[in-house]
């Protein structure tokens, strides 16, 4: 059987990014998919993205606040304008196809901004890199959501972010929250599968069937 092809932006190859990217690769490979890295300055970016079976928007740098109509605050991190532009074009090209989309961390934030929402530019104490492979806080999955059909009502998640969804974008619903109320997952209504989570399941999926299930279901729909 031909493995489905998942589009992902090619967001760099320094040592840290190679390590972070490898977690997505392993999770998708376990689910039976292969990745097509889309160069962010490729003139055919939209067409190459649209030709794939699924789209995964991964974690990474902060998004330029000008994209959601705000001035940059002091603790907002660096942005990559090329990546912001590329992922906008990727979503713009792929969303109308109705094919599956999965967002993770920055991908969750980007989907919200693309839909007209805003972000909290800095949240103190929300990033704990040391516990990325085991988790550090509880997340509640809300009933009657797509996510509730895949994950338990309560789950132990990691936290590698300092930004999060603030004002929700048009057509989106919240499908999970942290104990402090932080939005931990969103979904696009009326779309067959457009789900984005704030935590990083790719760092948990090797030893956590519940986290690998998110990739397995995504890939199964891409088939």
N, C-alpha and C positions, 0 to 999 in steps of 0.2 A: 504494500500500500504506500502511495506517495505521501510523504510527510508534509503537513501544511507549512507554509512559509510565513513567518511573522516579521513585519517591518519594524525596525528600530533605528532611531537616529544614531549616526556614528559620532559619538560625543567625546572622542579623544582616546589616546593610547599611552598616557603616562602610567607609572606603576600603580598608583591608587585607582585610576579609572579602569585599568585592565583587571584589577582585583574585583572592583565593584561590578563591572560588566560580566565577569565570569559567573557570578551568582545568578544572574538572569539566564545566561546560557545554559547552565546546568539544570535549572528549574524547568526551562522550556524543553530541553533535550529529554529530560525524564518524562515529560508529558507527551513526547513523540513529535515535537516540532523542530524546525530549523529556522535560523535567523537570517534575514537579509538586511545587512547594515546599509543604511541610506546616507550617503555623504551629504552633509548639510549645505554644501555650495553647488550641488549637482543641478544643472539646469533642468534635468528630467526628474527632479525629486518627486513632484506630484504624481507623475505617471508611474514611476517605479513603486511608490507607496501604494497607489490604488491597485496595482497588479497583484499585491500580496493578499494572503488569506486572512490576516489579522494584523492589528497595530498595537504595539506596546510602547507607551510613553513612560520612560524610566525616571529615576531620581536624578538630582544634579544641582546645578547652580540656582540661585534665586532668580526669579523672573523680574525683568525691569518693571518697577511700579508704574511707569508711564503707561503701560499696557492696560492698567485698570484705573487710570486717571488720578494717581496720587503722586505727590513728591516723594523722593527717596528719603527715608528716615535714617538716622545715624547708624542703627544696628542692622539695617538691611544689607545682605551680603552682595558680593559681586554678581554681575549679570553677564551673559553672553548674548549679544544682540543677534549674532548669526544663528545661534540655536533657537532663540525666541522666534525669529522669522521662519526658520526651517520647520519647527514643530507646528507653527500656525498653518503653514502651507500643507503640512502632512495631514493635520486634522481636517482642514478645509477640503482636501481632496478625498479623504477616506470616509468621513462621516456620512456623506450622502449614499455610499454604497450599501449601508446597512450591515456591513461585515463587523465581526467582533472587535471591540476596543477594550484594552485594559490599561489603566493608569496607575502608577505607583509613585508615592511621595510627590515630587515635583509634577509628575503626570496628573495627579489628582488636582493639584493647584492650577495647573495649566488648563485642564478641562473646565474648571470653574471660571477662570479668566476669559477663556474663549467664549463661554456662554454668557458673559456680561457680569460676572461676579467680581468680588474683591478678596484680598488676603489680609490677615494680620501679618505685618511685616517683621515682627519679632516677638517670640514667646519665650520668656526666660525658663530655663530648666527643662526644656522639652527634648533635648538631644543627649543620648547616652550611648556613645559608640561601643563602649566596652560590653554592653549587654545585647548587642545586635543579634547574636546567635541564640539567645535564650529568652529575651523579652524582659520588660521592666514595668508593665502596667496593664490594667484590665481595659478591655474594649467591649461595649455592649452593641450587639447587632440588632437593629430594629426589625420588628415583625413586618410581614407582608412586603418584603423587599426581595430583590433577586439575591442579594447577599445572604439573606436568611435561609434560602434553600440550599446554600453551599456550606455555611459555617455555623458553629454552635452559637447559641444566644450570648454566651460569655466566652471571651478568648483572651489569652495572654499574648500581648504584642510588644514589639520593640518600638523604639522612638529615636529616629535619626533626623529630626526636622526642627527648625526654629520658626517656621512659618506654617500657616494653616488657613483653611477656608474661613472667611468672615461673612460677607454678604453672599448669599447663594445665587448662582447664575440662573438664567431663564431655563426652564424645563428640567432642572435638576432637583433631586430629592436627597436628603441625608439618609444614609442607610446604616451608619454606625457612629457612635460617639465614645470618647474616653470618659472616665469618671468625672473629670473637671469640666465636661461639656464640649471639649474640643471636637470638631468634626473629624471623624476618622475614615469615613467612606461616603462617596456620593454616587448616584446613578442618573443616567439620562432617561427620562420617561419617554415612552413611545419608540425606543430603539431596542432591537432584539437583544443586544448585550453591549452596553457601554457602562462599565463599572470602574471606579477608581478608588484606591485605598491610600490612606496617609502613611500607614506603617510599611515596613519592608518585608514582605513574605518571602522574598528570594533568599534572605539570610536565615530563615527559619525552616524552609521547606525540606531540607535534607533529612531532618529528624522529626518533622511535624507533619503527619498526614493531612491535618486540617488545612495547613498552609499550602502544601503541594496541591491540594484539591482545587485551589483557586486557579492554578496554572493548568491542571488537567482539564477542568471544565472549559476554560477559555479555549484551549487547543482543540478539545472535542468539537466545539462549535465552529472552529475554523476549518474543520474537515468537511 
